[in-house]
Amino acid sequence: MEQGFVGRTGELDRLRARLEEARGGRGGLVLVVGEPGIGKTRLARELARRAGEAGVPVGWGRASDAEGSPPYWVFRQLARSLDRPFPTGDTGGSAEARFAAFEAFADSLREAAAPHGLLAVLDDVQWADAASLALLVHLARDLDRAPVLLVVTYRDTETTGREALTAALAALAREPVLTRIRLAGLSEAEVVEQLGRGGVSADLATLVSRRSGGNPFFVTELARLAGTAGDALPDGVVDTVRARLARLSEPCRALVATAAVLG
């Protein structure tokens, strides 16, 4: 059920303003943060759509949690989307060689940005490898002199135990080019608007809003129950909840199970 882009007006305005600054020569880094399903990727896609309409080149890379994914995977994808080479030859060598390779990639992004600026999106960076995170930090340190806007999305619920990620986030927090956007659930009015486009009544949309907390993924999945019998949750919601519970310790899962029984 796709009802189009709803809400996030303030967040989108901030992103568009940063993109205009980048096109003017002062690049930046925006971290878009939130729980799974909250709309981070959707917001980045909407920005990318509008950037493309304005003639701004757009590159996209997505980190992977799959075993065997190579180092720098998110940046390899970004380079491929921009039809640019990735300097694989020296990134695994000495510190000096790696620094030179990082600089070569930064130069390549600046070339891709001429003359209209560049929007580069790195999605799901909570899964990025340590090498990719090191390159991200390196790029951020020189963005203020590049016509490039880097938009990075990550799940702040999945940082525990990811030492390279937490170290990179700490390093990025010290950079003046950084803007952080934390997404919360859609408002009740926004959920009513979103589901109303799909023919869902305002009363049911209000109920979905309250049950979902405005999380767009849960909103869409729960709305699929409209017109069906029973209170069973959609498979997509069940699978997502199971995945989240699987990351908890055994005592935490036992506590959640007890609360569910009592609740």
N, C-alpha and C positions, 0 to 999 in steps of 0.2 A: 504494500500500500504506500504509494509515493504521493505526498501532497505538496511537494515543493518546499522551498526554504521559508521557514517561519521563525520569527524572533531573532535574537542575537544582534539586534540593530546597533547597540553600543559597541559590542565587540567587533563587529564588521567595520564600523566607522573607524575604530582605532587602528585596525589592520590596514585599511585603505589609506589612512593618514600616514602610517609608517611606510607604506609602499610609495606614496608620493614623495616622501623625504628621500627614500632610496633612489628614486628616479632623478632627484635633484643632486645626487652625489653623496648623500650621507646615508649610508646603508644601516641596516639594523638587524637585530635578532629578536624574534618574538617566540616565547614559549607558551604554547596553548596546552593547558593542564586540566585534567579532570578524570573522573572515573570512567570505566568502559561504558560505551553506549551513550555518553553524554553529548556527543555531537562535535568532537574535535575535528575529525576528518571531514565531516560535512561542512563545517565552517571554513576549513582550508580549501575545500573544493569550490565553495561559493566565491571565495576571494580569487582563486585561480581563474574561475569563469569570467569574473569581471575584469581581471587583469588582462586576460586574453582578448576580451572585447576592446580593451584600450590599447592593444598592440604591444603589450609587455610579454616577452618570452617567459614561459613557465616551465620549470623542471620539477620532477617529482621522484622521490625515492622512498621506499618503505623498508624498515628494518624487519628482520625475520627471526623468529625463535626456533626455526627448524634446525635440527642437528645437521652439521656439515656445511652450513652456509659460510661462504668465504669471508675473510676479513674485508672490511670496508664495503660490505654488501650494499648498505643504504646509499653510499656515495657512488658506487659502481652503477646503481640504478639511476641515480641522478644524472651522472655523466652520460649514460646511454640515452636518457630522455631528451637531453640537450644536444645529442649527436656530437659529444665531446669525448676525447680519450681520457682514460683514467691512468695515472702513472703507476702501474702495478710493478714496474721493474725495480724501483728503489725503496718502496714504502716499508719493506721488511728488512732493510739493511741497517747500517750504522745510524746513530742519531743524526749525524750530519746529512747523510743521504736521505733520511726520512724528512728532515726539515726542508731540504731542497725540493723533494717531491711534493710536500704540502704546499710550498710556495708556487710550484708549477701548477698545481690544481687551482689555487687561489687566482693565479693569473688567467687560467682558462675560464673561470667563472666571470672574471671581469671582462674578458673578451666577449663572452656570450651575452653580457649585459649591454654592450654597446650596440646602438646608441639609445635604446629605449628603456634601459634598466632591466632587472631580472628578478623574478620571484622564484625562489627555490624552496620547496616543501620537503621536509624530512618527517615522515610519518611513523608513529609507533616506536619512538626512539628508546622506550624502556627496554626494548629487545636488542638494541645496538651493541655490537662488540666493542671491546676496549679501544681497539685501533680507530674505529669510526668516531668514537667519542673524543679521542685525542685530536683527530683532524677537525672536528667541530669546534673545539676550544681554540685551536690554532686559527681557524677562519674568523671566529668571533673577535679576535684581538685586533683585526685590521679592517673590520667592516665599516668603520666610520669614514673610511676614505674610498669606499667602493659602492657603485650604484646597484647594490644587491640587497634584497630583503630575504633573510632566512627565516622561515616559519617552521618551528619544530613542535610536534605534538608528542605527548607522552602521558601515560597513566600514572598519576601520583600514588595510586593504590598498589603499585607493583615495583616499588623502589627498594623494599627490604631485601637485604642480602646481595644487592647489585652494587658492589663497591665502586666499580668503574663509573657507573651512572651517578652515584651520589657525589663522587669526587668531581666529575665533570660539571654537575649542577652547581656545586660550590664555587668552582672556578668561573663559571659563566655569571654567577651572581655578582662578581666583582667588576664585570664589564659594563661601561656606561651605555653601550648600545642596546642593552637588554631591556625588553618589555615582557612582562608576564601577564597572561590572561588566564584566569581560572574560570572554567565554565560550571555553572550550577544548573539545576533543572529548569525547564521551561515553566513560565507562569501558567496559572490555570487558564487565563484568557488566551494565551498562546496555544495551549493544548486544544482548547475549544476551536480556535481558528484552524489549527492544523487538521484536526479530525473532521471538522465541518466541511472541509474541501473534499473529503472522501465520503460524505453523506452520513456521517455519524451524528446523532442528535446531540444537542448541547448538554442534556442531562447525563447521557452516557459518557460524553467527553469529560465532564466534570468529575465523574466517578473514576474514570481512567487516570485523570490527573492526580487525584488524591492517592490512588493505589500505587501509582508509578513514581511519585515524587517528581514528576516532570522529566524524568530521564527519557530522551527521545526514542531510544531503542525499545524500552519497556512500553512506552506509549503506543508505538506501532504494533508491537506484539500483542498487547492486551486488547487493542482495538480490533484485532482479528477475531476476537471472541464475539463481536457484535452479531446478534442474530442467531447465536448458537446456544444450545442448552448446556447446563452444567457449569461448574466453577473451576474446572481443570485449567491449569496454566498452559499456555502455548509451549510447544517443545523448545522453541528458541530461548524462552525465559528459563525454563527448567535447566537446559544445558548450560546457560550462562551462570546461573546460581550454583550449579554443581561444580563448575570450573573454579569459581571464587572460593567455595568451601574447600576444595581440594588443596588450596594453597595454605589453609590454616593448619595448625598443629592438631594432633588428635584430641587433646583436652579441650581446645577451642571448639572443635566440631561437636564434641559430646555436649558442651554447654549450649551450643546453638540448637542441637536436637532436643535437649531438655526444655529450652525456652519455647520451641515450636510446639511441643506437646502441651505445655502449660498454657500457651498463649491463646 
